[in-house]
Amino acid sequence: MNVMLMLNINPELEEDLIDYLLQLDCVQSFTSYHVRSHGRFDKLTLAEQVSGRRKRCQLEILLDEPDVTAVLTGLAANVGRDIMYWEQPVRNVGKIA
């Protein structure tokens, strides 16, 4: 089964995360984009507290389900902390050429 692994990270970790993902054989491609997170977080700056949001970077990685554990296992050692993640099942994958 295919899974979409979503990683929501501090933007300072973006380059290290991209480098990490590019070295993994199980990662064929991924998408990254800048987002704003809303909610209750620890250690917000004063500006983030006033605006009610913080800057984040989000990555979407399409993986085979067994490969998710391998990707997650190396995150702390190769990238850092302050990484939120979740998985979503993917019913269909294809390419229209």
C-alpha positions as a Markdown table, in Angstrom:
| # | Residue | x | y | z |
|---|---|---|---|---|
| 1 | Met | 0.0 | 0.0 | 0.0 |
| 2 | Asn | 1.2 | 3.5 | -0.7 |
| 3 | Val | 1.3 | 6.1 | 2.0 |
| 4 | Met | 1.7 | 9.9 | 1.9 |
| 5 | Leu | 4.0 | 10.8 | 4.8 |
| 6 | Met | 3.6 | 14.5 | 5.7 |
| 7 | Leu | 6.4 | 16.2 | 7.6 |
| 8 | Asn | 5.8 | 19.7 | 9.2 |
| 9 | Ile | 9.1 | 21.2 | 10.2 |
| 10 | Asn | 10.9 | 24.3 | 11.4 |
| 11 | Pro | 12.1 | 26.1 | 8.3 |
| 12 | Glu | 15.6 | 26.1 | 9.7 |
| 13 | Leu | 15.6 | 22.3 | 9.2 |
| 14 | Glu | 14.6 | 22.4 | 5.5 |
| 15 | Glu | 18.0 | 22.0 | 3.9 |
| 16 | Asp | 19.1 | 19.2 | 6.2 |
| 17 | Leu | 15.8 | 17.4 | 5.6 |
| 18 | Ile | 16.1 | 17.7 | 1.9 |
| 19 | Asp | 19.6 | 16.3 | 2.0 |
| 20 | Tyr | 18.5 | 13.4 | 4.2 |
| 21 | Leu | 15.6 | 12.5 | 1.9 |
| 22 | Leu | 17.7 | 12.7 | -1.2 |
| 23 | Gln | 20.1 | 10.1 | 0.1 |
| 24 | Leu | 17.3 | 7.5 | 0.9 |
| 25 | Asp | 16.7 | 4.9 | -1.8 |
| 26 | Cys | 13.1 | 4.5 | -0.8 |
| 27 | Val | 12.3 | 8.1 | -1.5 |
| 28 | Gln | 11.7 | 8.6 | -5.2 |
| 29 | Ser | 10.4 | 12.2 | -5.0 |
| 30 | Phe | 8.8 | 14.6 | -2.7 |
| 31 | Thr | 7.1 | 18.0 | -2.6 |
| 32 | Ser | 7.9 | 20.8 | -0.2 |
| 33 | Tyr | 6.2 | 24.1 | 0.5 |
| 34 | His | 6.1 | 26.9 | 3.1 |
| 35 | Val | 3.0 | 26.9 | 5.3 |
| 36 | Arg | 1.7 | 28.6 | 8.5 |
| 37 | Ser | 0.8 | 26.5 | 11.5 |
| 38 | His | -2.0 | 27.6 | 13.8 |
| 39 | Gly | -2.8 | 26.3 | 17.3 |
| 40 | Arg | -1.1 | 25.9 | 20.6 |
| 41 | Phe | 2.6 | 25.6 | 20.5 |
| 42 | Asp | 5.5 | 25.8 | 22.9 |
| 43 | Lys | 8.2 | 28.5 | 22.5 |
| 44 | Leu | 6.5 | 30.9 | 20.2 |
| 45 | Thr | 8.2 | 34.3 | 19.5 |
| 46 | Leu | 6.3 | 37.4 | 20.5 |
| 47 | Ala | 5.4 | 38.1 | 16.9 |
| 48 | Glu | 4.0 | 34.5 | 16.5 |
| 49 | Gln | 2.0 | 34.9 | 19.7 |
| 50 | Val | 0.4 | 38.1 | 18.4 |
| 51 | Ser | -0.3 | 36.8 | 14.9 |
| 52 | Gly | -1.5 | 33.3 | 16.1 |
| 53 | Arg | 0.6 | 31.4 | 13.6 |
| 54 | Arg | 4.2 | 30.3 | 13.0 |
| 55 | Lys | 6.2 | 29.7 | 9.9 |
| 56 | Arg | 6.8 | 26.1 | 9.0 |
| 57 | Cys | 7.8 | 24.0 | 6.0 |
| 58 | Gln | 5.8 | 21.0 | 4.9 |
| 59 | Leu | 6.9 | 18.1 | 2.9 |
| 60 | Glu | 4.8 | 15.4 | 1.2 |
| 61 | Ile | 6.6 | 12.1 | 0.5 |
| 62 | Leu | 4.9 | 9.2 | -1.3 |
| 63 | Leu | 6.2 | 5.9 | 0.1 |
| 64 | Asp | 5.5 | 2.2 | 0.3 |
| 65 | Glu | 4.1 | 1.7 | 3.7 |
| 66 | Pro | 7.0 | -0.4 | 5.1 |
| 67 | Asp | 9.4 | 2.4 | 4.2 |
| 68 | Val | 7.8 | 5.0 | 6.5 |
| 69 | Thr | 9.5 | 3.6 | 9.6 |
| 70 | Ala | 12.9 | 3.8 | 7.9 |
| 71 | Val | 12.4 | 7.4 | 7.0 |
| 72 | Leu | 11.1 | 8.4 | 10.5 |
| 73 | Thr | 13.8 | 6.5 | 12.3 |
| 74 | Gly | 16.6 | 8.7 | 10.9 |
| 75 | Leu | 15.0 | 12.1 | 11.3 |
| 76 | Ala | 16.2 | 13.0 | 14.8 |
| 77 | Ala | 19.8 | 11.9 | 14.1 |
| 78 | Asn | 20.1 | 13.3 | 10.5 |
| 79 | Val | 17.8 | 16.3 | 10.6 |
| 80 | Gly | 16.8 | 17.5 | 14.1 |
| 81 | Arg | 13.8 | 17.8 | 16.3 |
| 82 | Asp | 10.6 | 19.8 | 16.2 |
| 83 | Ile | 9.2 | 17.7 | 13.4 |
| 84 | Met | 5.5 | 16.8 | 13.3 |
| 85 | Tyr | 4.4 | 14.0 | 11.0 |
| 86 | Trp | 1.4 | 12.0 | 9.9 |
| 87 | Glu | 0.5 | 9.4 | 7.4 |
| 88 | Gln | -2.4 | 9.2 | 5.0 |
| 89 | Pro | -3.2 | 6.1 | 2.9 |
| 90 | Val | -3.1 | 6.6 | -0.8 |
| 91 | Arg | -5.6 | 4.6 | -2.9 |
| 92 | Asn | -4.3 | 5.2 | -6.3 |
| 93 | Val | -1.1 | 6.5 | -7.9 |
| 94 | Gly | -0.4 | 7.1 | -11.5 |
| 95 | Lys | 1.0 | 9.4 | -14.2 |
| 96 | Ile | -0.7 | 10.9 | -17.1 |
| 97 | Ala | 1.8 | 11.3 | -19.9 |
